[in-house]
Amino acid sequence: MALNFFDQFASPTFLGIPLIVLALTLPWILFPQPTSRWQDNRVLTLQNWFINRFTQQLLLPLNPGAHKWAALLTSLMLYLITLNMLGLLPYTYTPTTQLSMNLGLAVPLWLATVIIGMRNQPTVALAHLLPEGTPTLLIPVLIIIETISLFIRPLALGVRLTANLTAGHLLIQLIATAAFVLLPLMPTVAILTSILLFLLTLLEVAVAMIQAYVFVLLLSLYLQENT
């Protein structure tokens, strides 16, 4: 039984073909496309309003030079939210529970922000490694600590997203299994467990949206430091 709990995180295959490719391409198909009509439908209007509000909040603390990242960060936000939300449906697979995929998203984007900082303002970028007014004896130690903290950033991005989604999926499966087992034995307890499962599912919906937002927000903060 313990092994079955983690089977949901294994990439499914069909006729030897990994279905993770389908899971990664499906979100782009679900988004409504702009039409040639003068007036959009309600779904498209709501989607455009959400994108505009999110982009405004995201670009508010950024310098004008970083505004060219708006399309990339907004697309990444929508992509992660859709992947996380689709993973809450029954008999589905969540690619964002894989650490390799999350690191594949975090490392190149983090590295791009570092390269931009080193190219545009190398003095300011290197100054982050040594705070002003540091005692002479602590300079080598602080440089090592700040360098390690710099390289831990993409790892923290990937691990945070993976750990939160994995923990939520495991809790949902554990409580659902408990409710199924308790139903013939103690129906009252099973009903209470089912109510807890419903509340936990609502919490996971919020976590799926919040973690996608935190992922993109931290990337924007790293970009702000280097522009």
C-alpha positions as CSV (number, residue, x, y, z in Angstrom):
1,M,0.0,0.0,0.0
2,A,2.9,2.4,0.8
3,L,4.3,1.9,-2.7
4,N,0.9,2.6,-4.3
5,F,0.8,6.0,-2.8
6,F,3.9,7.1,-4.8
7,D,2.8,5.4,-8.1
8,Q,0.8,8.6,-8.9
9,F,4.1,10.5,-9.3
10,A,5.5,8.0,-11.9
11,S,5.3,9.2,-15.5
12,P,2.5,7.1,-17.2
13,T,3.1,5.4,-20.5
14,F,0.8,4.1,-23.2
15,L,2.2,1.6,-25.7
16,G,5.7,2.6,-24.6
17,I,5.0,6.3,-25.2
18,P,5.5,8.6,-22.2
19,L,2.3,10.5,-21.7
20,I,4.1,13.4,-20.0
21,V,4.4,15.0,-23.4
22,L,0.6,15.1,-23.6
23,A,0.3,16.4,-20.1
24,L,2.7,19.3,-20.9
25,T,1.0,20.3,-24.2
26,L,-2.6,20.0,-23.0
27,P,-2.7,23.3,-21.1
28,W,-2.0,25.3,-24.2
29,I,-5.0,23.7,-26.0
30,L,-7.4,24.6,-23.2
31,F,-6.9,28.3,-23.3
32,P,-9.5,30.1,-25.4
33,Q,-8.1,31.8,-28.4
34,P,-8.8,35.4,-29.5
35,T,-11.5,35.8,-32.1
36,S,-12.0,38.3,-34.9
37,R,-15.3,39.6,-33.4
38,W,-15.5,43.0,-32.0
39,Q,-16.7,41.8,-28.6
40,D,-15.2,38.7,-26.9
41,N,-17.2,36.1,-24.9
42,R,-17.2,36.0,-21.1
43,V,-14.5,33.4,-20.7
44,L,-12.1,35.3,-22.9
45,T,-12.9,38.6,-21.3
46,L,-12.3,37.1,-17.8
47,Q,-9.0,35.6,-19.0
48,N,-7.8,38.9,-20.5
49,W,-8.8,40.8,-17.3
50,F,-6.8,38.3,-15.1
51,I,-3.7,38.5,-17.4
52,N,-3.8,42.3,-17.4
53,R,-4.2,42.5,-13.6
54,F,-1.4,40.0,-13.0
55,T,0.9,41.7,-15.4
56,Q,0.4,45.0,-13.7
57,Q,1.1,43.6,-10.3
58,L,4.1,41.8,-11.5
59,L,5.7,44.7,-13.3
60,L,5.0,47.2,-10.6
61,P,8.3,46.9,-8.7
62,L,10.4,46.2,-11.8
63,N,12.5,48.6,-13.7
64,P,11.4,49.6,-17.2
65,G,14.3,47.5,-18.6
66,A,12.7,44.3,-17.2
67,H,9.3,44.9,-18.7
68,K,10.3,42.9,-21.8
69,W,10.0,39.8,-19.6
70,A,6.3,40.4,-19.1
71,A,5.1,38.0,-21.8
72,L,7.5,35.2,-20.6
73,L,6.6,35.5,-16.9
74,T,2.9,35.8,-17.5
75,S,2.9,32.8,-19.8
76,L,4.9,30.8,-17.2
77,M,2.4,31.8,-14.5
78,L,-0.6,30.6,-16.6
79,Y,1.2,27.4,-17.6
80,L,2.1,26.4,-14.0
81,I,-1.4,27.2,-12.7
82,T,-3.0,25.1,-15.4
83,L,-0.6,22.2,-14.9
84,N,-1.2,22.3,-11.1
85,M,-5.0,22.5,-11.4
86,L,-5.2,19.7,-14.0
87,G,-3.2,17.5,-11.7
88,L,-6.0,17.7,-9.1
89,L,-8.4,16.0,-11.4
90,P,-8.9,12.2,-10.9
91,Y,-6.8,9.9,-13.1
92,T,-4.5,12.7,-14.2
93,Y,-0.7,13.2,-13.9
94,T,1.0,16.3,-12.5
95,P,4.3,17.0,-14.3
96,T,5.1,19.7,-11.7
97,T,5.6,17.1,-9.0
98,Q,8.8,16.1,-10.8
99,L,11.8,17.9,-9.4
100,S,13.7,17.5,-12.7
101,M,11.0,19.4,-14.6
102,N,10.8,22.2,-12.0
103,L,14.6,22.6,-12.0
104,G,14.5,22.6,-15.8
105,L,12.2,25.7,-15.6
106,A,14.0,27.3,-12.7
107,V,17.7,27.0,-13.6
108,P,17.6,28.5,-17.1
109,L,15.5,31.5,-16.0
110,W,17.5,32.1,-12.9
111,L,20.7,31.8,-15.0
112,A,19.3,34.3,-17.5
113,T,18.8,36.9,-14.7
114,V,22.3,36.4,-13.4
115,I,23.8,36.8,-16.9
116,I,21.8,39.9,-17.5
117,G,23.1,41.4,-14.3
118,M,26.7,40.5,-15.0
119,R,26.4,41.9,-18.5
120,N,24.6,45.2,-17.8
121,Q,25.9,46.1,-14.3
122,P,28.7,43.7,-13.2
123,T,29.8,46.0,-10.4
124,V,26.4,46.0,-8.8
125,A,25.9,42.3,-9.4
126,L,29.2,41.4,-7.7
127,A,28.5,43.9,-4.9
128,H,25.6,41.6,-3.7
129,L,28.2,39.1,-2.7
130,L,29.8,41.4,-0.1
131,P,27.6,43.7,2.0
132,E,29.0,47.2,2.7
133,G,30.8,47.7,6.0
134,T,31.8,44.1,6.4
135,P,34.8,43.6,8.7
136,T,38.0,42.5,6.9
137,L,38.2,39.1,8.7
138,L,34.7,38.2,7.6
139,I,35.1,39.1,4.0
140,P,36.2,35.6,2.7
141,V,33.5,33.9,4.8
142,L,30.7,36.2,3.6
143,I,31.7,35.9,0.0
144,I,31.5,32.1,0.2
145,I,28.1,32.2,2.0
146,E,26.6,34.7,-0.4
147,T,27.9,32.7,-3.4
148,I,26.3,29.5,-2.0
149,S,23.0,31.3,-1.3
150,L,23.1,32.6,-4.9
151,F,23.4,29.1,-6.4
152,I,20.8,27.7,-4.0
153,R,18.1,29.9,-5.4
154,P,17.1,27.8,-8.4
155,L,17.2,24.7,-6.2
156,A,14.9,26.4,-3.7
157,L,12.5,27.3,-6.5
158,G,12.2,23.8,-7.8
159,V,12.1,22.0,-4.4
160,R,9.5,24.4,-3.1
161,L,7.1,23.8,-5.9
162,T,7.8,20.0,-5.9
163,A,7.5,19.6,-2.2
164,N,4.2,21.5,-1.8
165,L,2.4,19.7,-4.6
166,T,3.7,16.3,-3.7
167,A,2.7,16.7,0.0
168,G,-0.8,17.8,-1.0
169,H,-1.3,14.9,-3.4
170,L,-0.1,12.4,-0.8
171,L,-2.5,13.9,1.9
172,I,-5.4,13.7,-0.5
173,Q,-4.7,10.1,-1.3
174,L,-4.2,9.1,2.3
175,I,-7.4,10.7,3.5
176,A,-9.4,9.4,0.5
177,T,-8.1,5.9,1.3
178,A,-9.0,6.3,4.9
179,A,-12.5,7.4,4.0
180,F,-13.0,4.4,1.7
181,V,-11.8,1.9,4.3
182,L,-13.9,3.4,7.1
183,L,-17.1,3.6,5.1
184,P,-18.4,0.1,5.8
185,L,-16.9,0.0,9.4
186,M,-17.7,3.5,10.8
187,P,-20.0,5.5,8.4
188,T,-20.1,8.6,10.6
189,V,-16.3,8.8,10.8
190,A,-16.1,8.2,7.1
191,I,-18.5,11.1,6.4
192,L,-16.4,13.4,8.6
193,T,-13.3,12.2,6.8
194,S,-14.9,12.9,3.5
195,I,-15.7,16.5,4.6
196,L,-12.1,16.9,5.6
197,L,-11.1,15.6,2.2
198,F,-13.3,18.2,0.5
199,L,-11.8,21.0,2.6
200,L,-8.3,19.7,1.8
201,T,-9.1,19.7,-1.9
202,L,-10.1,23.3,-1.7
203,L,-6.9,24.1,0.1
204,E,-4.9,22.3,-2.6
205,V,-6.6,24.4,-5.3
206,A,-5.4,27.5,-3.5
207,V,-1.9,25.9,-3.0
208,A,-1.7,25.1,-6.7
209,M,-2.4,28.7,-7.6
210,I,-0.3,30.3,-4.9
211,Q,2.8,28.1,-5.6
212,A,2.7,29.1,-9.3
213,Y,2.5,32.7,-8.3
214,V,5.3,32.4,-5.8
215,F,7.5,30.7,-8.4
216,V,7.0,33.6,-10.9
217,L,7.2,36.2,-8.2
218,L,10.6,35.1,-6.9
219,L,11.9,35.0,-10.5
220,S,10.7,38.6,-10.9
221,L,12.5,39.6,-7.7
222,Y,15.7,37.9,-9.0
223,L,15.3,39.9,-12.2
224,Q,14.8,43.1,-10.3
225,E,18.1,42.7,-8.6
226,N,19.9,42.4,-11.9
227,T,18.2,45.1,-14.0
